[in-house]
Amino acid sequence: MKPYFVLTGGPGSGKSTVINELKRRGYSVVKESGRRLLQKLIAEKGEEWFRQNLEVFRDTMFHEDLKSLQHAADEITFFDRGFIDSLGYS
């Protein structure tokens, strides 16, 4: 596996903007799992379910992020957040 880099920081700090630019320049990138999972869970189960199951959300994010890391391309890869961020969510 080639080196990988994790962009981390607070909301609105520019992580996704940088990831999008890196992708545009041809780099391998992995988008943040939390945003996608949040939209999916709210659409499938509703916002109330989501608010009552934050630990499930955290655990799902953590496992999705680990899978992304294990399946990262064999080239330099940039991650928009990572599994450590999922733990920090707690």
PyRosetta script that sets phi, psi and omega in degrees:
from pyrosetta import init, pose_from_sequence

init()
pose = pose_from_sequence("MKPYFVLTGGPGSGKSTVINELKRRGYSVVKESGRRLLQKLIAEKGEEWFRQNLEVFRDTMFHEDLKSLQHAADEITFFDRGFIDSLGYS")
pose.set_psi(1, 132.0)
pose.set_omega(1, 176.2)
pose.set_phi(2, -74.1)
pose.set_psi(2, 170.2)
pose.set_omega(2, 179.9)
pose.set_phi(3, -61.1)
pose.set_psi(3, 150.8)
pose.set_omega(3, 173.8)
pose.set_phi(4, -131.3)
pose.set_psi(4, 157.2)
pose.set_omega(4, -176.6)
pose.set_phi(5, -131.5)
pose.set_psi(5, 138.2)
pose.set_omega(5, 179.6)
pose.set_phi(6, -112.6)
pose.set_psi(6, 122.7)
pose.set_omega(6, 174.3)
pose.set_phi(7, -91.6)
pose.set_psi(7, 125.7)
pose.set_omega(7, -178.4)
pose.set_phi(8, -135.3)
pose.set_psi(8, 158.0)
pose.set_omega(8, -179.5)
pose.set_phi(9, 156.7)
pose.set_psi(9, 176.5)
pose.set_omega(9, -177.7)
pose.set_phi(10, -70.2)
pose.set_psi(10, 166.1)
pose.set_omega(10, 176.9)
pose.set_phi(11, -57.7)
pose.set_psi(11, 137.4)
pose.set_omega(11, 175.7)
pose.set_phi(12, 78.5)
pose.set_psi(12, 11.9)
pose.set_omega(12, -177.3)
pose.set_phi(13, -87.4)
pose.set_psi(13, -4.2)
pose.set_omega(13, 174.1)
pose.set_phi(14, 105.6)
pose.set_psi(14, 6.6)
pose.set_omega(14, -179.1)
pose.set_phi(15, -56.6)
pose.set_psi(15, -52.1)
pose.set_omega(15, -177.3)
pose.set_phi(16, -65.6)
pose.set_psi(16, -34.5)
pose.set_omega(16, 177.0)
pose.set_phi(17, -62.9)
pose.set_psi(17, -44.6)
pose.set_omega(17, 178.7)
pose.set_phi(18, -65.8)
pose.set_psi(18, -44.2)
pose.set_omega(18, 178.8)
pose.set_phi(19, -58.2)
pose.set_psi(19, -45.2)
pose.set_omega(19, 179.9)
pose.set_phi(20, -61.8)
pose.set_psi(20, -38.7)
pose.set_omega(20, 178.8)
pose.set_phi(21, -69.3)
pose.set_psi(21, -40.2)
pose.set_omega(21, 177.2)
pose.set_phi(22, -61.9)
pose.set_psi(22, -40.9)
pose.set_omega(22, 177.4)
pose.set_phi(23, -62.6)
pose.set_psi(23, -43.8)
pose.set_omega(23, 179.4)
pose.set_phi(24, -58.8)
pose.set_psi(24, -32.5)
pose.set_omega(24, -179.7)
pose.set_phi(25, -85.6)
pose.set_psi(25, 3.4)
pose.set_omega(25, 173.0)
pose.set_phi(26, 98.2)
pose.set_psi(26, 4.2)
pose.set_omega(26, 178.6)
pose.set_phi(27, -79.7)
pose.set_psi(27, 155.1)
pose.set_omega(27, 173.8)
pose.set_phi(28, -76.9)
pose.set_psi(28, 128.7)
pose.set_omega(28, -179.6)
pose.set_phi(29, -132.3)
pose.set_psi(29, 154.6)
pose.set_omega(29, 174.6)
pose.set_phi(30, -126.0)
pose.set_psi(30, 118.0)
pose.set_omega(30, -178.0)
pose.set_phi(31, -74.3)
pose.set_psi(31, 159.0)
pose.set_omega(31, -179.1)
pose.set_phi(32, -59.4)
pose.set_psi(32, 131.7)
pose.set_omega(32, -179.6)
pose.set_phi(33, -76.6)
pose.set_psi(33, -32.5)
pose.set_omega(33, -174.0)
pose.set_phi(34, -58.4)
pose.set_psi(34, -44.6)
pose.set_omega(34, -177.9)
pose.set_phi(35, -62.6)
pose.set_psi(35, -45.8)
pose.set_omega(35, -180.0)
pose.set_phi(36, -64.9)
pose.set_psi(36, -45.4)
pose.set_omega(36, -179.4)
pose.set_phi(37, -65.5)
pose.set_psi(37, -40.0)
pose.set_omega(37, 178.6)
pose.set_phi(38, -58.9)
pose.set_psi(38, -48.5)
pose.set_omega(38, 179.4)
pose.set_phi(39, -62.0)
pose.set_psi(39, -42.2)
pose.set_omega(39, -179.3)
pose.set_phi(40, -64.7)
pose.set_psi(40, -47.7)
pose.set_omega(40, -177.8)
pose.set_phi(41, -65.4)
pose.set_psi(41, -41.3)
pose.set_omega(41, 179.3)
pose.set_phi(42, -66.5)
pose.set_psi(42, -40.2)
pose.set_omega(42, 179.0)
pose.set_phi(43, -65.5)
pose.set_psi(43, -40.1)
pose.set_omega(43, -176.4)
pose.set_phi(44, -81.5)
pose.set_psi(44, -38.9)
pose.set_omega(44, -169.9)
pose.set_phi(45, -120.4)
pose.set_psi(45, -12.0)
pose.set_omega(45, 178.5)
pose.set_phi(46, 94.8)
pose.set_psi(46, 156.0)
pose.set_omega(46, -176.5)
pose.set_phi(47, -66.1)
pose.set_psi(47, -35.6)
pose.set_omega(47, -179.6)
pose.set_phi(48, -64.0)
pose.set_psi(48, -43.8)
pose.set_omega(48, 177.7)
pose.set_phi(49, -59.0)
pose.set_psi(49, -44.3)
pose.set_omega(49, -179.0)
pose.set_phi(50, -58.7)
pose.set_psi(50, -46.9)
pose.set_omega(50, -177.8)
pose.set_phi(51, -63.7)
pose.set_psi(51, -29.1)
pose.set_omega(51, -179.0)
pose.set_phi(52, -88.3)
pose.set_psi(52, -4.9)
pose.set_omega(52, -175.2)
pose.set_phi(53, -132.5)
pose.set_psi(53, 45.3)
pose.set_omega(53, -177.0)
pose.set_phi(54, -63.4)
pose.set_psi(54, -31.8)
pose.set_omega(54, 178.4)
pose.set_phi(55, -68.1)
pose.set_psi(55, -36.5)
pose.set_omega(55, 176.2)
pose.set_phi(56, -63.0)
pose.set_psi(56, -43.0)
pose.set_omega(56, 178.1)
pose.set_phi(57, -59.7)
pose.set_psi(57, -48.4)
pose.set_omega(57, 179.3)
pose.set_phi(58, -58.7)
pose.set_psi(58, -48.6)
pose.set_omega(58, -177.7)
pose.set_phi(59, -63.8)
pose.set_psi(59, -39.5)
pose.set_omega(59, 178.9)
pose.set_phi(60, -64.8)
pose.set_psi(60, -44.0)
pose.set_omega(60, 177.1)
pose.set_phi(61, -58.8)
pose.set_psi(61, -46.1)
pose.set_omega(61, -178.1)
pose.set_phi(62, -57.9)
pose.set_psi(62, -48.2)
pose.set_omega(62, -178.2)
pose.set_phi(63, -68.4)
pose.set_psi(63, -37.0)
pose.set_omega(63, 176.1)
pose.set_phi(64, -63.5)
pose.set_psi(64, -41.4)
pose.set_omega(64, 179.9)
pose.set_phi(65, -66.7)
pose.set_psi(65, -38.8)
pose.set_omega(65, 176.5)
pose.set_phi(66, -63.6)
pose.set_psi(66, -41.6)
pose.set_omega(66, 177.8)
pose.set_phi(67, -61.4)
pose.set_psi(67, -42.3)
pose.set_omega(67, 179.3)
pose.set_phi(68, -60.7)
pose.set_psi(68, -41.2)
pose.set_omega(68, 179.2)
pose.set_phi(69, -65.1)
pose.set_psi(69, -43.2)
pose.set_omega(69, -178.9)
pose.set_phi(70, -67.0)
pose.set_psi(70, -28.2)
pose.set_omega(70, -177.4)
pose.set_phi(71, -104.1)
pose.set_psi(71, 15.0)
pose.set_omega(71, -179.5)
pose.set_phi(72, -61.0)
pose.set_psi(72, 146.6)
pose.set_omega(72, -179.8)
pose.set_phi(73, -60.7)
pose.set_psi(73, 155.4)
pose.set_omega(73, 177.9)
pose.set_phi(74, -83.6)
pose.set_psi(74, 54.4)
pose.set_omega(74, 177.8)
pose.set_phi(75, -153.9)
pose.set_psi(75, 170.1)
pose.set_omega(75, 178.6)
pose.set_phi(76, -56.6)
pose.set_psi(76, 127.7)
pose.set_omega(76, -176.2)
pose.set_phi(77, -129.3)
pose.set_psi(77, 138.7)
pose.set_omega(77, 177.5)
pose.set_phi(78, -112.4)
pose.set_psi(78, 131.5)
pose.set_omega(78, -179.5)
pose.set_phi(79, -109.1)
pose.set_psi(79, 133.7)
pose.set_omega(79, 171.3)
pose.set_phi(80, -86.9)
pose.set_psi(80, 94.4)
pose.set_omega(80, -172.1)
pose.set_phi(81, 72.1)
pose.set_psi(81, 172.7)
pose.set_omega(81, -178.1)
pose.set_phi(82, -154.3)
pose.set_psi(82, -173.8)
pose.set_omega(82, -174.3)
pose.set_phi(83, -64.3)
pose.set_psi(83, -27.9)
pose.set_omega(83, 176.4)
pose.set_phi(84, -64.7)
pose.set_psi(84, -37.3)
pose.set_omega(84, 176.1)
pose.set_phi(85, -61.8)
pose.set_psi(85, -36.1)
pose.set_omega(85, 178.7)
pose.set_phi(86, -62.3)
pose.set_psi(86, -40.2)
pose.set_omega(86, 177.6)
pose.set_phi(87, -68.2)
pose.set_psi(87, -38.0)
pose.set_omega(87, 178.0)
pose.set_phi(88, -63.2)
pose.set_psi(88, -25.0)
pose.set_omega(88, 178.0)
pose.set_phi(89, -59.0)
pose.set_psi(89, -27.9)
pose.set_omega(89, -179.1)
pose.set_phi(90, -67.4)
pose.dump_pdb("model.pdb")
